Amino acid sequence: MPLFLRPPRLVPGSRVAALSLSSGFVTEVLDRYRAGVRQAAQEFGWEVVPAPNALRGPEYLYEHPQARADDLHWALQNPDIAGMVSIIGGDDSLRLLPFLRPELIRAHPKVLLGFSDTTVTLTQFLRAGVMAYHGPALLTDLAENGGMHPFTVESLRRAVVEEPGEYDLQPAPEWTEARQEWTAELQEVRRPFLPGDGWTWLQGETPAQGHLIGGCVEVLDMLCGTPGWPAPGLWRGAVLALETSEEVPPPAQVGYWLRNYAAQGILGGLAGLLLARPRGYTPGMTQELYGWVRRVLREAGRADLPVVANLDFGHTSPQLTLPLGEQARLDPVAGRVTVRG
């Protein structure tokens, strides 16, 4: 069972570096950026400060992936910085891999928070033996219209603020994928939400436990086969958490990715599987996805694997913060997912 270093908690007064690890889109929505900074201060007392290159703009950051990696290293080595949050995702943080220094991640364990394309960097933290946090980005749930959702606040507080201890994940009472322009005029206009519809346990009868690993499945597909892909031992005994992006990959494609995991031996060694609420799916697509998951697991001889779907992490809001590297216990009979914070 892999052991991971736990970064120090983020407390009121902590300085948190805002990182543009992927897209430099933030300079086009600076009002939204300021809203995220303001709301993080209001809810948690954090002082969010930009890393040196974080606000350089999309063209510069696209042309200089090393500058993005340099920002991560700056935040890790700066004693005044307690943690880091990804500003937004994108599609090319894979280009940071040649420049990342895992020894700095290991030597200076700090909270890294983000999702989507940040999956690349979160995974490098796990490879370095340091926990990472799959959760809100600065421009998304931290800058949520009308204020952060209480569900997001509570989960983030449990994961990175409060002292470690066991707690159960919960389904969100409401959810949304509604698009709304990121303008100052609409910042205080709350998005429409739908009532929460709970989790779906797809299979499994016996409780199981393992360390959390995973992220955005499309980004993991980009990472597969590169030097940044986790070694077999990091997958063994894990609870794999997968979410899909706003690009809405077809259910069959998700099934094909899972078949790849089966061929690598990953599915055979898992302790459990968490599937996020898929953004942009119709009810029919969701059922097709569940069918593919069951089919591939049956092919891999894993009809025993506990699988729970429709969890609130990833590309819908509000979202859970998952402490990657931490232990999670799935109990299909009790309908519980328990993690340490």
N, C-alpha and C positions, 0 to 999 in steps of 0.2 A: 504494500500500500504506500503510494508516494506521500511524502511529507512536505508541506509548503510553509514558507515563512509567512507569518501574518503581519501585514503592515500596521504601524501605529494608527489608532483611531483618529478621525477628524473631529475636532471639538470646536466650540465657539471661539473665534479668534484665529482659527487655522487659516493660513494662506494657501490657496489652491490655485495651481497654474492651469490656465486654459490653453489647450494644445490644438493646433490644426494639424493633425496627423495625416489627414487625407485632403479633402477639399478646402480651398481657401475662400469658399463662398461667403464666409462671415462678413467680409467687407461690403457686401451688397445688402446686408440686413443688420446694420450696426445698432438700430433701435432694438431689434430682437436680442442681440448680444447683451446690450445694457439691461434689458429686462431680465435675462437669465442671471446676470451678475447681481442685480438688485434682489431678485427673489431668493437666490441662494443665501444672501446675507440676511434676509428677513426670516427665512425658515430655519437656517442652521447657524447663523452667525459667522459664516465663512467669508473671507476676503478673497474674491476671485480676481486674479491678475493675469494679463496675457503673457505668454512666453515670448521671448524676443522676436521670433519670426511669425507668431500666430496671426497677426493682422497685416501681413505683408501683401495679401491679395492672391487671387486664384492663379494668375499667370506666373508670378514669382514662385509660389509654392509648388506648382506643377513642374516647373523647370528645375527646381532645387529640392529633390526629395531628401538630400542630406541635411538641409536646413530644418526639415521637420523632425528628423531623427535627432539633430543637435538640440532642438527644443526639449525633447524628452530627456536627453542626457543632462541638459542644464537644470531641469526641474529635479531630477534625481539627486544631483550633486549639490544643489543649493540648499544650505541648512535652513533658510528662511521659508522654504516651500515644504508643506506637510503632505500634499497630495496633488493629484492631477485629474482633470476632467477633459474629455474630448469635446471639442466645440460642435462638431457635426461629422457625419460619416462621409461616404463618397465611394470611389471604386478603385483606387490605386495605391493604397498604403502598402500593398505588397512590394512596391518599389523601395520601401524603407529597409527591407531585409538586409541588403549588403552593408548598411551603415549602422545597424543596431549593435549595441555592445551589451550582451547579456550579463557580463561580469558586473556592470554598473547597476543593472536591475537587481542582481543578487546582493550586491554590497550596500545598496541603499533602498531597501524595500519600502515602497510608499503606495498608497491607494491610487490605482488607475481606474477611472470610471468611464464607461462608454459602451456602445453597441454598434451593430451594423458593420461597417468597414473597420472599425476599431477592433474587431475580432482578431485581425492579424496581430496587433500589438498585445492584446490580452493574452493570446496564445503564447507569445514569446515570454511573457511574465511566468506563465506556468512552466514553460520549458526551462526557465531559469530557477524554478523552485519557489516562486513567489505567488501568493494569491492575487487575483485580479477580480474586477467587479463589473459584471455585465449588467448595465443599467442605463439610466438616462444620460443623454448628452446635454450640453449647455443650451443649445438652440431648440431642443425638443421639449422634453418634459420639465426641465428646470426652468424654462421660459414659457411654460404652458399659459395659454390665454386665460386671463382672469385669476391667475395665481396657480401655484403648484397644486396638483390634485392630492388630497389627503392620503390616498392609497400609495401614491408614489413617495410622499414624504415619509410615511410610516415604514415602508419597506427599506428605503435608503437609510433611515435612521437606525433600523435594526442591524443593517449590514455593516455600516462604516462609522457610526457615531456611538451607539451604546456598547457597553462592555459585552464581550462574547458570552453567548449562552444559547441554548436550544430554543427554537421557536418554529411554529408551523407556518408555512406559506398559506395564503388565502386567495380565493378567487376575488377578482375585482367586483365591486357592487355595480359598476357601470363601465362602459368602454366606448371608445370612438376611434374611427379612422378618417373622420371628416377633415377635409382640407380647408385651410383658412389662410388667407394672405398674411405674411409676417410684416405687418405695417404698424406704425405707432397708433394709428386710428383704431385698429382692431385688437390691440394688445389686451385690453380689458374686457373684450367681448368673449364670453365663454363659448366654446364649441358645443354643438349638440352631442349628447351621449345617449347610448342605448342601454337598456337594463342588462346587467350581467347575466350570463347564462351558465355559469359554473364550468367545472372541468368534466372531461370525459375519460374514464378509465377504459383503455382499449383492450388490455389483457393483463394477465398476471394474477396469482392468488397468494403468493408468499412474499412477505416483506423482504426488502433487500436494501443494502446501503453501500455507498461509494462516494468518491470525491467528484465534485462537479467539474465538467469540462464542456466546451462547445461554444456556440455563438451562432452567427448568421450562416446558414448552410451554403448559400452562394459564395460567400467569402471563403469559407473553408474549402470549397471546391477549387477556388483560385490558389489557395495555399498548398493543396495536396500535391506532393511530388517535389516541393521546393525544400531547401535546407531549413525552412521554418516549420515544417510539418512535425508534429510530436512523434517521438519514438514509441514503439509498441508498448513499452512499460508504462507510459503515461496514460494510455487508454485503458489498460487492464484494470478491471474492477471499478470503472468509472460510471457515474450517472451522466449520460450525454444529454445536453440541453440544446435543442435546435430550433431556430426561428427562420422564417422566410421574409424577404424584403418586399418593398413596394413594387418591385419588378414582377411579382406574382408568378413565380415559376410554376408550370403545370404540375399537377399531382404526380403524373408519370415521371417527370424529371426528378422530383424528390425521391421517388422510388428507385430510380437509376442511381442516384447518389448513394442511397442506402445500400444498394447492391455492391457498389464500390467498397463501402465500409465492410460489408460481409466478406468480399474477396480479400481484403487486407487482414481479416481476422479480428477486426475491431468489434463487430457485433457479437461475435462469439464470446468475448471477454467482458462485455458490459454487465453492470449490476442493475441498470435501469435506464429509462429513456423518458425525457420530458419534451413535449412538443408545444411550441407557442401557438397562440391564436394566429392563424394565417391571414395576413393583411390582403384585402382585395378578393378573397375567395367567396364564391356563392355557397349556399348550403350544399348544393350538389357537388361542388369541387371539394369541399371539406370532407364529405363522405367518401369521395373517390380517394382522397389522400389517406384517410384512415384505412381504406381497403388495401392500398399499396403498402402501407406500413405493416399491416398484419401479414400480407403475402410475403414480403421480403423477409420478415422475421421467421415465418414458417419455413421458407426456403433455407434459411441459415440455421435451422434447428433451434430457434429461440422463441418458441411459442410460450415458454415459461417466463419471459422477460417482463417485469412490470413496466407498463407504459401508460402515462397519463398525458392527455392532450388538452388543448384550449387554455393553456396557462397564459397569464398576462405578462409576457416579457417580449421585448423586440419592437416591432414596427407598428403596434397599436398602443393606444394610451388609455389609462395610466399603465405604468409598467413596474414590475418587480425588479429589485436589484438582486442578482444571483451572485453569491460569493464563490467564484470559480476557484477550485482547489480545496474548498471546505467540504465536509462530509454532509451528505443528504441521504435521508432514509425515506423510502417509498413503502407505504403500507396500503395495498390495494383493498384489503378487507375493511379497514377503518377509513379509507379514503383520505389519508393524510400524507403530506410531504413535509418532513421535518428537516431543518438545517441548523447548523451552528452559525451564529452571526459573526 
